[in-house]
Amino acid sequence: MIVILKDTYKTVLNFNSRWMMYESYYILFYILLFVVAFLYSSVGHGGASGYLALMAFFSFAPETMRATALLLNIFVSAISFIQYYKGGHFRWQLFWPFAIVSIPAAFIGGQVEIDSEVYKRILSILLLFSVVRLLWDHSNEKQLITKQNLFLSMVLGLMIGFLSGMIGIGGGIILSPIILLLHWANMKQTAAVSALFIFVNSISGFTGLFSKGINFSTDMALMCIIALMGGLTGSYLGAKKFNNINLKQILALVLILACIKLWFT
């Protein structure tokens, strides 16, 4: 009888220990989710690449990652766009050539079924764009803005839109460095355009994915609430000339580690 009680006691202790580890595991995930939404929204992004990197660290299934990242992206990028629009940074003429072709391309990309290993390889490469965006040198931001090339904008929008739907990102991590590199806009204008670009592509990609069937995580509602809180805080401070270089560098390092994990696991 005593032996049975001892075994039962050990079982209960082991269960409680595993449950505490499980809770700590997900508490850490939610904290990091808030940080990712906060940092990305502060520069006009929805944060899909960060969400995907985070979910990769926590071993989410690829089919769940796409739907989750796109849905979170929709909410956070909308908040971010509103803040930058209120700040007077949005330029319609810069936005529409990209969006007019990226929206249908993102829908098609969302319908594409991709092998999990190929998915991880492509995502790891695209995450590097996010690293570039986070570490971008803003010291030359006041240099002369050049005229936008309409044809090139549409070609870029088509390619970025398709990748956005297929991988589960909004495309801002690719679009922003390109706009800045080509000197078509300053930092704030780029953030405003990227936010709306991410929003429309995420909706389109999510719709395409929905038509093929979606796997949601059971904690989706809580994840949306936390991402919204982070997005509201980050976008407000970002539109008010918030500068958080050190945290962005830390996030860039995390994304680099995520790239390595995705590539070699």
C-alpha positions in Angstrom: 0.0 0.0 0.0 2.8 2.4 0.9 4.6 1.5 -2.3 1.5 2.4 -4.3 1.1 5.7 -2.5 4.8 6.5 -3.1 4.4 5.7 -6.8 1.2 7.8 -7.0 2.9 10.7 -5.3 5.8 10.6 -7.7 3.4 10.4 -10.7 1.6 13.5 -9.4 4.9 15.4 -8.9 6.1 14.5 -12.4 2.8 15.6 -13.9 2.9 18.9 -12.0 6.5 19.5 -13.1 5.6 18.8 -16.7 2.6 21.1 -16.5 4.6 23.9 -15.0 7.2 23.5 -17.8 4.4 23.5 -20.3 2.9 26.7 -18.9 6.3 28.4 -18.7 6.9 27.4 -22.3 3.8 29.1 -23.6 4.1 32.1 -21.3 7.5 32.8 -22.9 6.0 32.4 -26.4 3.3 35.0 -25.6 5.8 37.4 -24.2 8.0 37.1 -27.3 4.9 37.4 -29.5 4.1 40.8 -27.9 7.7 41.9 -28.4 7.7 40.9 -32.1 4.4 42.7 -32.8 5.6 45.8 -30.9 8.9 46.0 -32.8 7.6 45.3 -36.2 4.6 47.6 -36.0 7.0 50.4 -34.9 8.5 50.3 -38.4 5.2 49.8 -40.2 5.3 46.0 -40.5 2.7 43.4 -39.6 5.4 41.1 -38.2 4.6 37.9 -40.1 8.3 37.1 -40.6 8.8 37.5 -36.8 5.8 35.4 -36.0 7.0 32.7 -38.4 10.5 32.8 -36.8 9.0 32.6 -33.4 6.7 29.7 -34.3 9.6 27.9 -35.9 11.5 28.2 -32.6 8.5 26.7 -30.8 8.1 23.9 -33.4 4.7 24.8 -34.8 3.6 22.8 -37.8 4.3 24.7 -41.2 0.6 24.4 -42.2 -0.4 26.1 -39.0 2.3 28.7 -39.3 1.1 30.2 -42.6 -2.5 30.7 -41.5 -1.5 32.0 -38.0 1.0 34.5 -39.3 -1.3 35.9 -42.0 -4.2 36.4 -39.6 -2.0 38.1 -37.0 -0.5 40.2 -39.8 -3.9 41.5 -40.9 -4.7 43.0 -37.5 -1.3 44.4 -36.6 -0.6 45.9 -40.1 -4.0 47.6 -40.1 -3.2 49.3 -36.7 0.2 50.3 -38.0 -1.2 51.8 -41.2 -3.8 53.9 -39.3 -1.1 55.4 -37.1 1.2 56.3 -40.0 -1.7 57.5 -42.1 -2.7 59.9 -39.3 0.8 61.1 -39.2 0.5 62.2 -42.8 3.2 59.7 -44.1 1.1 57.7 -46.6 1.6 58.2 -50.4 -1.1 56.6 -52.6 1.0 57.1 -55.8 3.8 55.0 -54.3 1.4 52.3 -53.1 -1.0 51.5 -55.9 1.5 50.2 -58.6 2.7 47.5 -56.1 -0.8 46.6 -54.8 -2.7 46.3 -58.1 -0.7 43.2 -59.1 0.3 41.9 -55.7 -3.2 41.3 -54.4 -4.3 38.7 -57.0 -0.7 37.2 -56.9 -1.0 36.8 -53.1 -4.3 35.0 -53.6 -2.8 32.6 -56.0 0.2 32.1 -53.8 -2.0 31.3 -50.9 -3.5 28.4 -52.9 -0.1 26.8 -53.5 0.7 23.7 -51.5 4.4 23.7 -50.7 6.6 20.9 -49.2 7.5 21.6 -45.6 11.3 21.4 -46.3 11.1 23.7 -49.2 8.9 26.0 -47.2 11.5 26.3 -44.4 14.3 27.0 -46.9 12.4 29.8 -48.6 11.3 31.3 -45.3 14.8 31.3 -44.0 16.0 33.3 -47.0 13.1 35.7 -46.7 13.8 36.3 -43.1 17.1 37.8 -44.1 15.2 40.6 -45.8 13.7 41.3 -42.4 17.2 41.4 -40.8 18.3 44.0 -43.5 15.2 46.0 -42.7 15.8 46.1 -39.0 19.4 47.0 -39.3 19.0 49.5 -42.1 21.1 52.7 -41.6 18.7 55.7 -41.4 21.5 58.3 -41.4 21.0 59.1 -45.1 17.2 59.3 -44.9 17.1 62.9 -46.0 18.8 62.3 -49.4 17.0 63.2 -52.6 13.9 61.1 -53.4 14.0 59.8 -57.0 11.0 59.2 -59.3 9.3 55.8 -59.0 9.5 53.5 -62.0 5.9 52.3 -62.7 6.8 49.1 -64.7 9.5 48.0 -62.2 7.0 48.6 -59.3 4.4 46.3 -60.9 6.9 43.6 -61.6 8.2 43.7 -58.0 4.6 43.8 -56.7 3.7 40.7 -58.7 6.7 38.7 -57.4 6.4 39.9 -53.8 2.6 39.3 -53.7 3.0 35.7 -54.9 5.7 34.9 -52.3 3.6 36.6 -49.6 0.6 34.3 -50.1 2.8 31.2 -50.6 4.9 31.6 -47.5 2.5 33.4 -45.2 4.0 36.9 -45.0 2.7 40.3 -46.0 5.7 41.2 -48.2 6.7 44.3 -46.3 10.1 42.8 -45.3 10.9 42.6 -49.0 9.2 45.8 -50.2 10.7 48.2 -47.6 14.4 47.6 -48.3 13.7 47.9 -52.1 11.9 51.2 -51.8 14.6 52.6 -49.6 17.4 51.2 -51.8 15.8 52.8 -54.9 15.3 56.1 -53.0 11.5 56.2 -53.8 10.5 57.3 -50.3 11.9 58.2 -46.9 11.6 55.9 -43.9 8.2 57.1 -42.6 6.6 57.0 -46.1 8.0 53.5 -46.7 6.6 52.4 -43.3 3.1 53.7 -44.2 3.1 52.2 -47.7 4.5 48.9 -46.4 1.8 48.7 -43.7 -1.1 48.9 -46.2 0.7 46.7 -48.6 1.1 44.0 -45.9 -2.6 44.4 -44.9 -4.0 43.9 -48.4 -1.6 41.0 -49.3 -2.3 39.3 -46.0 -6.0 39.4 -46.6 -5.6 38.1 -50.2 -3.2 35.4 -49.1 -5.4 34.3 -46.2 -8.4 34.1 -48.6 -6.4 31.9 -51.0 -5.3 29.7 -48.1 -8.8 29.6 -46.7 -10.1 28.2 -50.1 -7.8 25.3 -49.7 -8.5 24.7 -46.0 -6.9 26.1 -42.9 -5.4 24.6 -39.7 -5.8 27.0 -36.8 -4.0 26.7 -33.5 -6.3 26.4 -30.4 -4.8 29.5 -28.9 -5.5 31.7 -31.9 -7.8 34.2 -30.1 -5.3 34.8 -27.3 -2.5 35.2 -29.9 -4.5 37.8 -31.8 -5.2 39.8 -28.6 -1.5 39.8 -27.6 -0.3 40.7 -31.1 -2.9 43.6 -31.2 -1.6 44.9 -27.9 1.9 44.9 -29.1 0.9 46.4 -32.5 -1.0 49.2 -30.9 1.9 50.2 -28.6 4.6 49.8 -31.3 2.8 51.6 -34.1 1.8 54.5 -31.9 5.4 55.0 -30.7 6.8 54.4 -34.2 4.7 57.0 -35.8 5.8 59.5 -33.1 9.5 59.1 -34.0 10.1 56.3 -31.6 13.7 55.0 -31.8 14.6 51.6 -30.4 17.8 50.6 -32.2 19.1 48.2 -29.6 16.0 46.1 -29.4 15.8 46.0 -33.2 19.4 44.7 -33.3 18.4 42.0 -30.8 15.4 41.0 -32.9 17.6 40.9 -36.0 19.9 38.5 -34.1 16.9 36.3 -33.2 15.9 36.2 -36.8 19.3 35.2 -37.9 19.2 32.3 -35.4 15.8 31.4 -36.8 17.2 31.3 -40.3 19.9 28.9 -39.2 17.3 26.7 -37.4 15.0 26.6 -40.4 17.8 25.8 -42.8 19.4 23.0 -40.8 16.4 21.3 -39.1 
